[in-house]
Amino acid sequence: MCRVIGYLGPSVSLEDLLTKPANSLVNQSFDAEYHHLLQLGGSGFAAWQKGSPYEDEPLLYKSSQPAFFDKNLQAICRKTRANNVLAHIRATSYSDKAIISDENCHPFLYPGFRLALAHNGGLPGWRSMLQDIIAECKGEIVARLSGSTDTEPLYALLMSQYEDPTRDMDVQEIVGGLQRFMDVLLHIKKKHDNKKVAKLKFFLADGNDLVVANLGFGPDYATAIDQPWEELRHAKPGSTDFTLAGVVEPVWYLKGDDYQQYEGTYDMRVEDGDEASTIIVSSEPLTADQSHWTQVPFQHAVHFSRKEGRCKAQVEKLL
């Protein structure tokens, strides 16, 4: 599936997140540790830098070119620094039905809105439910739809859960919208008798906050799956258990200080305590030393908000 990285902390060069580390996002597009297929659907990022012109608006870059061939992406990353980053590599099926376009690249962020979304997953059967998904969205948000994938209607549905998506919301408001979103989506799935499993790993950023939610539905609308991810991932490809492995697999976060190169590899100084200056969230661990990475379990969200240069992780169960 897709690969995603989020960052919140001191100003950092984008190349130190997206291109230079051994397991950087661009390298994951052809050599991901937890995904064996090439990521050929394009890439994108949103990057906020405090003190820059229009600092509440991110630099938003999207390209349908494979990331490992994208010279513009490489050049921009070398010249850009940011305090908050949300970046995505898009996976597509190897099929003539796949639509490769800039409009389908993540993150999704409508003009004037504050919250950007990158998604790792999929909603099988979404086209048959699209009319009801749109019916649950605000009309002024539906009018902005331009792509052809499941993620953009899901973004519109999520944004419709907020009274004013152009306002700078706090993390509790963001998480509350995710809870309402899942309730609405489950109602729509039941209405359409859509019992297919759905993988919905949402990464959200707005320049001040970072939220990652490891959500989904098992067979027959199940919101709890008892089998451990480590066992399911060894199932035969194409089997139900193999599909479930993708639904319940964790997303990851690392908190610490001084993210940089140490002895030729990227790492972060990690100390005990609830707070840190730097947060990285990812669909798979980014640094060579993975021992300090924490899993976000299934049906949970973890959110981070920066105050006076420090970030604190708070984990909440959503379903």
C-alpha positions in Angstrom: 0.0 0.0 0.0 1.0 3.7 0.1 3.8 5.1 2.3 3.4 8.1 4.5 5.6 10.3 6.8 4.6 13.1 9.1 6.9 15.4 11.0 6.4 18.0 13.8 9.3 19.7 15.5 12.2 22.1 14.9 12.8 23.3 11.3 14.3 20.5 9.3 15.5 20.2 5.7 13.0 18.1 3.7 15.8 16.1 2.2 16.6 14.8 5.7 13.1 13.3 5.8 12.2 12.5 2.3 15.3 11.7 0.2 18.5 11.1 2.2 17.9 8.5 4.9 18.3 4.9 3.9 14.6 4.3 4.5 13.5 7.7 3.4 10.1 8.1 1.9 11.5 8.3 -1.7 13.5 5.1 -1.1 10.4 3.4 0.2 8.8 4.0 -3.2 11.0 1.2 -4.6 12.5 -0.5 -1.5 10.0 -0.4 1.3 10.7 -2.8 4.2 7.0 -3.5 4.7 5.8 -3.4 1.1 7.4 -5.3 -1.9 5.8 -3.5 -4.9 7.0 -0.3 -6.6 5.0 2.8 -5.7 4.2 4.1 -9.1 1.2 6.4 -8.5 3.1 9.6 -7.7 3.9 11.6 -4.6 3.2 14.8 -2.7 3.9 16.7 0.4 2.6 19.6 2.5 5.2 21.6 4.4 4.7 24.4 6.9 7.5 26.7 8.1 7.1 29.1 10.9 8.1 32.7 10.0 7.7 32.1 6.2 5.3 34.2 4.1 1.7 33.0 4.6 3.0 30.6 7.3 -0.5 29.2 7.9 -0.5 27.9 4.3 1.8 25.0 3.4 4.0 24.6 0.4 1.9 21.9 -1.4 3.6 19.8 -4.0 2.1 17.0 -6.0 3.4 15.0 -9.0 2.1 11.9 -10.7 5.7 11.0 -11.7 7.2 8.1 -9.7 9.1 9.7 -6.8 12.5 8.1 -7.6 12.4 9.7 -11.1 11.2 13.1 -9.9 14.1 15.6 -10.2 11.8 18.5 -9.1 11.0 16.7 -5.9 14.7 16.2 -5.2 15.6 19.8 -5.9 12.7 21.3 -3.8 13.6 19.0 -0.9 17.2 20.3 -1.0 16.1 23.9 -0.8 13.1 23.7 1.7 12.9 23.6 5.4 9.8 23.0 7.5 8.5 22.6 11.1 5.5 20.4 10.1 5.5 18.0 7.1 3.0 15.5 5.7 4.3 13.5 2.8 2.9 10.6 0.8 3.9 8.1 -1.9 0.9 6.7 -3.8 0.6 3.0 -4.6 -1.7 2.0 -7.4 -2.8 -1.4 -8.8 -0.8 -2.7 -11.8 -3.8 -2.3 -14.1 -5.0 -0.2 -17.1 -7.9 0.8 -14.8 -5.5 2.8 -12.5 -5.7 6.6 -13.1 -2.4 8.3 -12.6 -2.8 12.1 -12.2 -1.7 15.0 -10.0 -5.3 15.3 -8.7 -5.2 11.8 -7.2 -1.9 12.4 -5.3 -1.9 13.1 -1.6 -2.0 15.0 0.7 -5.5 16.4 0.1 -5.9 20.0 1.2 -8.6 22.2 -0.3 -7.8 25.9 -0.7 -8.5 27.8 2.5 -8.8 24.7 4.6 -6.4 24.1 7.5 -6.3 20.3 7.8 -4.4 18.1 5.2 -5.0 14.4 4.8 -2.7 11.6 3.6 -4.2 8.1 3.5 -2.7 4.6 3.5 -5.4 2.1 2.7 -8.6 1.7 0.7 -12.3 1.4 0.9 -13.5 -1.5 -1.3 -16.8 -1.0 -3.0 -16.6 2.8 -2.5 -18.0 3.6 -5.9 -21.3 1.9 -5.2 -21.5 3.9 -1.9 -20.3 7.2 -3.4 -23.8 8.8 -3.8 -24.5 8.3 -0.1 -21.0 9.4 0.9 -21.6 12.7 -1.0 -25.0 13.0 0.5 -23.4 13.1 4.0 -21.0 15.9 2.9 -21.6 19.7 2.9 -22.5 21.0 -0.6 -19.8 23.6 -0.6 -17.2 20.8 0.1 -18.6 18.4 -2.6 -18.2 21.1 -5.1 -14.4 20.9 -4.7 -14.1 17.3 -5.7 -11.8 16.8 -8.7 -10.0 13.4 -8.4 -11.1 9.8 -9.1 -10.0 7.8 -6.1 -11.7 6.8 -2.8 -9.5 9.1 -0.7 -10.8 12.4 -1.9 -14.5 11.6 -1.1 -13.4 10.4 2.3 -11.5 13.6 2.8 -14.7 15.5 1.9 -16.7 13.4 4.3 -14.2 14.0 7.1 -14.1 17.8 6.5 -17.9 17.8 6.6 -17.7 16.7 10.2 -16.2 20.0 11.3 -18.3 23.2 11.7 -15.6 25.3 10.0 -12.8 23.4 8.3 -11.1 26.7 7.5 -10.5 27.4 11.2 -7.3 26.3 13.1 -8.7 23.4 15.2 -7.1 21.9 18.2 -6.2 18.2 18.3 -9.3 17.2 20.4 -11.6 18.7 17.7 -9.7 16.9 15.0 -10.0 13.5 16.8 -13.7 14.2 17.5 -14.2 14.7 13.7 -12.5 11.3 13.1 -14.9 9.6 15.5 -18.0 11.1 13.8 -16.5 10.2 10.4 -16.2 6.5 11.3 -19.7 6.4 12.7 -21.1 7.9 9.4 -19.0 5.6 7.2 -20.1 2.5 9.2 -23.7 3.5 8.7 -23.2 3.9 5.0 -21.4 0.5 4.7 -24.3 -1.2 6.5 -26.9 0.5 4.3 -25.1 -0.9 1.2 -24.5 -4.3 2.9 -20.8 -3.7 2.2 -19.1 -6.3 4.5 -15.7 -5.9 2.8 -12.7 -5.1 5.0 -11.5 -1.5 4.8 -8.0 -0.2 5.7 -8.2 3.5 6.8 -4.9 4.8 8.1 -5.3 8.6 8.2 -2.4 11.0 8.7 -3.4 14.6 9.4 -1.5 17.9 9.8 -2.3 21.6 9.9 1.0 23.4 10.6 0.6 23.1 14.4 -0.6 19.6 15.0 0.0 16.1 13.8 -2.6 13.3 14.1 -2.4 9.7 13.0 -5.3 7.3 13.2 -5.0 3.5 12.6 -8.6 2.7 11.6 -10.6 0.2 9.6 -13.3 -2.5 9.4 -12.9 -6.2 9.4 -15.3 -8.7 7.8 -19.0 -8.1 8.6 -18.3 -4.6 9.8 -16.1 -5.8 12.6 -14.4 -3.1 14.6 -12.3 -5.5 16.6 -9.9 -8.1 15.1 -8.3 -10.5 17.6 -5.5 -12.1 15.6 -2.2 -10.4 16.1 -0.7 -8.5 13.2 2.6 -10.3 13.5 0.8 -13.6 12.8 -1.5 -12.4 10.1 1.3 -10.9 8.0 2.7 -14.4 7.4 -0.6 -15.6 5.8 -0.7 -16.7 2.2 -1.1 -13.7 -0.2 -4.6 -13.3 -1.4 -6.1 -15.0 1.7 -8.5 -13.3 4.1 -5.9 -13.3 6.8 -3.4 -11.7 4.5 -5.9 -8.9 3.8 -6.6 -8.5 7.5 -2.9 -8.1 8.1 -2.9 -4.9 6.1 -6.0 -3.6 8.0 -4.6 -4.1 11.5 -0.9 -3.5 10.9 0.4 -0.7 13.0 1.5 2.8 12.1 4.5 4.1 14.0 5.8 7.1 15.8 9.1 8.2 17.2 9.5 11.0 19.7 12.8 12.5 20.8 15.3 15.3 20.2 18.0 16.2 17.7 16.9 14.3 14.7 20.0 14.2 12.4 22.7 12.1 11.0 24.7 10.1 13.5 27.7 8.1 12.3 26.3 7.9 8.8 22.7 7.1 9.6 19.7 9.1 10.7 18.6 8.8 14.3 17.1 10.7 17.1 18.2 11.1 20.7 15.5 9.5 22.8 15.0 10.0 26.5 12.4 8.9 29.1 9.4 11.2 29.6 6.2 12.2 28.0 7.5 15.2 26.0 9.9 15.7 23.2 10.9 18.4 20.7 10.5 16.2 17.7 7.8 13.8 16.4 8.0 11.5 13.4 5.0 9.3 12.3 5.3 6.9 9.5 3.8 3.9 7.8 7.0 2.1 8.7 10.0 3.1 10.8 12.3 5.6 9.2 15.5 5.2 11.2 18.0 2.3 11.2 17.5 1.8 14.9 13.8 0.8 15.2 13.9 0.0 18.9 12.4 3.3 20.1 9.5 3.4 17.6 6.1 3.0 19.1 3.1 1.3 17.4 -0.2 2.9 17.1 -2.6 0.0 17.6 -5.7 -0.7 15.5 -8.7 1.5 16.1 -6.6 4.1 18.0 -5.4 7.6 17.2 -2.4 9.4 18.6 -2.1 13.1 18.4 0.6 15.7 19.0 0.4 19.4 19.6 3.4 21.6 19.9 3.5 24.1 22.8 6.6 26.2 23.5 8.7 24.0 21.4 7.7 20.7 23.1 5.3 17.9 21.9 3.4 15.4 23.9 1.9 12.2 22.6 -1.7 11.3 23.6 -3.3 8.0 22.5 -7.0 7.6 22.3 -9.2 4.6 21.4 -11.8 5.6 18.7 -13.8 2.4 18.1 
